[in-house]
């Protein structure tokens, strides 16, 4: 359950451009999701963070509250949620609607990977779990969020470079991300007349826990940090309302991985 619901912080002319904005980040208790939440906290955003691990989510909330400038008024709402479950997503957005404020920023970050398996050896339950989280969950959260978004808001979908590349042994992950890119591109065209920006975030190899499933022995010291990816997201969000980037591709330096 949410820890508290104080008054939302409002931006003033002397505050950063994102100060007082309301942002929701899925999968925010670790990795890129947490790094983006940290970056937005430093910008003065009000945050709603979600994830399935309640203990990790509470720890993340405590960390984020310490980062917010003027933290006497800003706040972080932590709510456990499973993006695969329509019931769980509906409950989450009932809480969002209860804030009586538009959702300015949606970061669809929740996602999972799977151990390296060729198609002939990939268990169907594994396939379904990945598709359900990375693609169906993306749809459920986005559809619910549209009811509380308006002109000037932004949706960022964290897709990975696997959205338009092929990695043998990662069929379910590749398929989920290719599908998510198609969804993102369609959504962008649907929302363009409404003034809602849709950005495909496609990072290359980033040092996060997802490699524990995909490639436990991956050379993570050669990868980008999650904080590097988060900085590119904030830079995109800071663009004037009448401009956008449609795709963010950020990669480790050539030859390092």
Secondary structure, DSSP 8 states (H G I E B T S, - for coil): --S---------TTS-TTTT-EEEETTTTSHHHHHHHHHHHHTT-EEEEEES-HHHHHHHHHHHHHHSTTTTT--EEEEE--TT-HHHHHHHHHHHHTT-S---EEEE--------B-GGG--HHHHHHHHIIIIIHHHHHHHHHHTT--TT-EEEEE--GGGSS--TTBHHHHHHHHHHHHHHHHHHHHHHTTT-EEEEEEE-SB-STTHHHH-TT--GGGSB-HHHHHHHHHHHHTS-TT---SEEEE---TT--
